[in-house]
Amino acid sequence: MKTYDLTYILSPEITSEETEAFAKEIESFVQSKEGVIIKQSNPIAKTLSYQIKKHASGFIGSLEFQLEPEALMELKEKMDKDEKVNRHMIVIKHPEKKQKIRRTKNKNTNEFVVEKESPKETIIEKKKEVEEKPVETKKVELKDIEQKLEELLGE
């Protein structure tokens, strides 16, 4: 059995009680064909972004179910023949694949767990040692800088 998603728009000329009855009728049809209903939402009145069959509004409903492909053709024919249905769409739902988690660069190196088994981890350990040592700064006199420049330039 495959999983399908049926979305339909019913005519605004019918009442909300009739739309609920229609939704139950579709459910019973799927169950009579040995299908399994996964998720169902009752039709809700909505204004459409463009007119369908000269109507600017309609009742939109959806149904997610599992059914054999042979029985699906009967459901499609039933939806095509019904005058209450302005438009419908049946989509095959494929199972979602798990996405791989992307690795990101971690800016804080203190959060790494260091084990001394691989060479990469020892490098991380050495980087930590460098970062932990305080840098000693010496005051340099202007005369010392001038002497060094003279030695280097050979004047």
Secondary structure, 3 states (H helix, E strand, C coil): CEEEEEEEEECCCCCHHHHHHHHHHHHHHHHHCCCEEEEEEEEEEEEEEEEECCEEEEEEEEEEEEECHHHHHHHHHHHHHCCCEEEEEEEEECCCCCCCCCCCCCCCHHHCCCCCCCHHHHHHHHHHHHHHCCCCCCCCCHHHHHHHHHHHHCC
